[in-house]
Amino acid sequence: MTDHSTPETALTNPMLRLARIAVRFGNRPGIAGRLGGRAHSTLVRHRNWERRFVAECLRAWRETGTLSAIRVLRRGLNIQMADRELAHVLETLERRRPCALLVFGMGNDSILWFEANRGGDTVFVEDDPYWTKMIHDRHPSLQSVPVVYGTRAIDWRRDAVNPTSLILPQRLTAHPWDLILVDGPAAYTRESPGRVQSIHAARRLVAPQGAILVNDCNREAESRICDMILGHLPLASSTNSLRHYSRPPIEKAAPVTRRVQAANDSVRRPLPAAARVVGQPA
Ligand SMILES: C[S@@+](CC[C@H](N)C(=O)[O-])C[C@H]1O[C@@H](n2cnc3c(N)ncnc32)[C@H](O)[C@@H]1O
């Protein structure tokens, strides 16, 4: 059942209260942390808890700009992407939302991208029926497009030189995409499809002023495939595993995020909006 509750009605909702406690205390040490953990375990027994939890984490993150909400989010949803990369994707999306967002790879993080781009057009590209079903069973309103990759991860050196285009439905080619996140398909075994075709498809589908984010570039294959296929685009930023390609941004309103980071947070403090220059990640 679709949940249409507004923030006002949600305030009286016990599930929301649990989500709030989980987000507020989940990252704290000692008794507070245990309370947050207990709230989270109670929360997960409720149907549709993930959407509430994500909405609450996003609200906390937008209000405080801290990594703490992102940590709780990642642990609570069991997302594979690291905190720092998750923060970068969210900040990039925050500057562009609502937008046309295309995500290669479905997983525990799918509901996060959908909620963070609420009001925009979010579509997922997935080749594995198991993961498609698993995520759709939990979130029937997400839109996904099935694809068939014709590659093996082990062949990336050969394939990246002359990539075979992925066959894409009109849903994906009808308009360009403002932001494309490549976090799929699987590339962790020799026989997995690997990411030549998804990275190549991102290049074809991105809007002229759009951005492409590629995860797992700490692996040799992904980093070299990016060099070969996206190397003509400006590399706006790069963390340990996430590369961000975009042309210089069209100036927009100041980003929502204020960084009030805990001393031990490793994400660098972004420049204030006024100090942003062309070449900052858009
Ligand atoms: C790196 S995973 C994407 C993981 C997802 N971004 C996350 O953080 O949970 C790439 C592909 O592996 C499959 N997959 C998704 N979640 C997975 C998980 N938790 N463990 C293993 N494979 C996963 C899907 O077929 C997906 O397209």
The ligand as an SDF file (V2000), in Angstrom:
LIG
                    3D

 27 29  0  0  0  0  0  0  0  0999 V2000
   27.9020   -3.6770   -6.3800 C   0  0  0  0  0  0  0  0  0  0  0  0
   26.3200   -4.4230   -6.5770 S   0  0  0  0  0  0  0  0  0  0  0  0
   25.3490   -3.0300   -6.2080 C   0  0  0  0  0  0  0  0  0  0  0  0
   25.2520   -2.9390   -4.7150 C   0  0  0  0  0  0  0  0  0  0  0  0
   24.3650   -1.8540   -4.2100 C   0  0  0  0  0  0  0  0  0  0  0  0
   24.7670   -0.6060   -4.8300 N   0  0  0  0  0  0  0  0  0  0  0  0
   24.4560   -1.7280   -2.6980 C   0  0  0  0  0  0  0  0  0  0  0  0
   25.1670   -0.8740   -2.1850 O   0  0  0  0  0  0  0  0  0  0  0  0
   23.8100   -2.5230   -2.0220 O   0  0  0  0  0  0  0  0  0  0  0  0
   26.2080   -4.6670   -8.3090 C   0  0  0  0  0  0  0  0  0  0  0  0
   25.2410   -5.7510   -8.7400 C   0  0  0  0  0  0  0  0  0  0  0  0
   25.3210   -6.8550   -7.8440 O   0  0  0  0  0  0  0  0  0  0  0  0
   24.0370   -7.2990   -7.4920 C   0  0  0  0  0  0  0  0  0  0  0  0
   23.8480   -6.9220   -6.1040 N   0  0  0  0  0  0  0  0  0  0  0  0
   23.0590   -5.9750   -5.5710 C   0  0  0  0  0  0  0  0  0  0  0  0
   23.1830   -5.9280   -4.2440 N   0  0  0  0  0  0  0  0  0  0  0  0
   24.0610   -6.8870   -3.9110 C   0  0  0  0  0  0  0  0  0  0  0  0
   24.5960   -7.3590   -2.6670 C   0  0  0  0  0  0  0  0  0  0  0  0
   24.2350   -6.8100   -1.5170 N   0  0  0  0  0  0  0  0  0  0  0  0
   25.4780   -8.3720   -2.7190 N   0  0  0  0  0  0  0  0  0  0  0  0
   25.8590   -8.9310   -3.8870 C   0  0  0  0  0  0  0  0  0  0  0  0
   25.3740   -8.5350   -5.0900 N   0  0  0  0  0  0  0  0  0  0  0  0
   24.5020   -7.5290   -5.1140 C   0  0  0  0  0  0  0  0  0  0  0  0
   23.0600   -6.6230   -8.4460 C   0  0  0  0  0  0  0  0  0  0  0  0
   22.9170   -7.4590   -9.5710 O   0  0  0  0  0  0  0  0  0  0  0  0
   23.7900   -5.3310   -8.7880 C   0  0  0  0  0  0  0  0  0  0  0  0
   23.4750   -4.8730  -10.0750 O   0  0  0  0  0  0  0  0  0  0  0  0
  1  2  1  0
  2  3  1  0
  2 10  1  0
  3  4  1  0
  4  5  1  0
  5  6  1  0
  5  7  1  0
  7  8  2  0
  7  9  1  0
 10 11  1  0
 11 12  1  0
 11 26  1  0
 12 13  1  0
 13 14  1  0
 13 24  1  0
 14 15  1  0
 14 23  1  0
 15 16  2  0
 16 17  1  0
 17 18  1  0
 17 23  2  0
 18 19  1  0
 18 20  2  0
 20 21  1  0
 21 22  2  0
 22 23  1  0
 24 25  1  0
 24 26  1  0
 26 27  1  0
M  CHG  2   2   1   9  -1
M  END
$$$$
